[in-house]
Amino acid sequence: MSSQRVLRIGLVGLGRIGKKHGQTLAWETRHCQLVAACSPIESEQDYAINELGLDSYYDNYQKLLNDKKVEAVVLATPTNLHAEQTIMALQSGKHVFVEKPLALNLQDCLRVEAVAKNHPQLVAMVGFVRRFDPSYREAKLMIEQGQIGSPYLIRSQTCDLYDPTGFFVNFAPTSGGIFMDCSVHDIDLARWLMGVNRARRVFATGLTAIHHELMHYKDVDNGIAVIEFEGDGLGNEARAVITASRTWQIGHETSSEVIGTGGKLLIGAGAARDRVEIGDGSGIRKLAVSDFHQRFDQAFKIEIQAFVDACLGLAPLSLSIEDATEATRIGLAITQSLHSGEPVSL
Ligand SMILES: NC(=O)c1ccc[n+]([C@@H]2O[C@H](COP(=O)([O-])OP(=O)(O)OC[C@H]3O[C@@H](n4cnc5c(N)ncnc54)[C@H](O)[C@@H]3O)[C@@H](O)[C@H]2O)c1
């Protein structure tokens, strides 16, 4: 039997992604024990008790932070709460994993950075799950090995299978809009895969193909952005073209194409769910991935394991709070460009 110490975790938020993290923490992560959960919604208490088998359940975040057995928290709460709740966790002496994006304004990101710097013994990690997806990791390795030469362009998209209930319209007031909610993943991928840091200029446009009511929140259901990254001063430049859609009719289709001076990589193209192909009177086809849960199932598990291992000092983290700040900085500029119709310099 392993003598490895076990990390005791409290989960905050039991909505769409919170339930997913709850299952991963309770049943699928080594060296950790899910010991408590928190949500102000009563019906989610049943889930915590009956499905996750928890004894400690709180309707208030501060109460969970006061629980001395909790050493680390996983925050799966609405985006507008992330920064403050991350700061509260660190100031209570707890490691923290927070869902993306870190915040909807730069000041909040910088506040989190400052508090994290004052608590260097604690892990603070933002959930850029795609960095943990086996296919994206393989692509990163191939780029590092020089297999496509020097990468200079990425085309990356996050396209959600259209949900006619339009749930994302209710989500709009707290999500920060389509670019902060969806494209922040592609922005992070662009920085990570091409090894670039800051952006110099962005331009964005978008439209409401189906849900015109999104205009009330200055949001769109389809958007395109171009990012010009800062060069290295030696003539090497990089650009990104990012697409996001809430109205994709095929399935959930996240894919990226990285183009380099010696070749290119295509990651996740198509939305095939598995290796089964059906042939009938309508033709030959494959079933499609329905949502991000299915597409990134494995990545969510690897991501949470990376957090636990970092908290226990078993392995270093490959992403930082500063990475999350840069993703927010670029996402905000893109959103500003969408609203103004003008390019935005950073
Ligand atoms: N990594 C990804 O691919 C991914 C996917 C989906 C969502 N997310 C992120 O996860 C976050 C949550 O999204 P969701 O879709 O699960 O939202 P959701 O609305 O389904 O769930 C939010 C949860 O937070 C709880 N909550 C609200 N206020 C709270 C408070 N003050 N204290 C404690 N709990 C509180 C709610 O009760 C609910 O359980 C968002 O920031 C979103 O961007 C990330």
The ligand as a Gaussian input file, in Angstrom:
#p B3LYP/6-31G(d) Opt

LIG

0 1
 N      -12.999000      24.302000     -18.264000
 C      -14.084000      24.251000     -18.986000
 O      -14.084000      23.764000     -20.107000
 C      -15.356000      24.785000     -18.400000
 C      -16.576000      24.296000     -18.848000
 C      -17.735000      24.810000     -18.274000
 C      -17.673000      25.810000     -17.324000
 N      -16.455000      26.289000     -16.940000
 C      -16.367000      27.383000     -15.956000
 O      -16.854000      26.908000     -14.712000
 C      -17.544000      27.945000     -14.034000
 C      -18.925000      27.425000     -13.636000
 O      -19.643000      27.125000     -14.800000
 P      -20.918000      26.149000     -14.757000
 O      -21.317000      25.985000     -16.155000
 O      -20.627000      24.939000     -13.944000
 O      -21.967000      27.088000     -13.986000
 P      -23.284000      26.660000     -13.205000
 O      -24.122000      27.855000     -13.152000
 O      -23.842000      25.387000     -13.779000
 O      -22.767000      26.327000     -11.727000
 C      -22.316000      27.305000     -10.819000
 C      -22.304000      26.725000      -9.415000
 O      -21.796000      27.708000      -8.515000
 C      -22.616000      27.741000      -7.347000
 N      -22.537000      29.056000      -6.705000
 C      -23.095000      30.228000      -7.114000
 N      -22.785000      31.226000      -6.246000
 C      -22.015000      30.660000      -5.277000
 C      -21.391000      31.155000      -4.114000
 N      -21.470000      32.454000      -3.759000
 N      -20.678000      30.297000      -3.329000
 C      -20.573000      28.999000      -3.661000
 N      -21.157000      28.458000      -4.765000
 C      -21.847000      29.279000      -5.568000
 C      -24.010000      27.426000      -7.878000
 O      -24.836000      26.977000      -6.855000
 C      -23.688000      26.325000      -8.891000
 O      -23.568000      25.103000      -8.203000
 C      -17.582000      29.150000     -14.981000
 O      -16.602000      30.052000     -14.588000
 C      -17.229000      28.570000     -16.343000
 O      -16.505000      29.480000     -17.141000
 C      -15.312000      25.792000     -17.439000

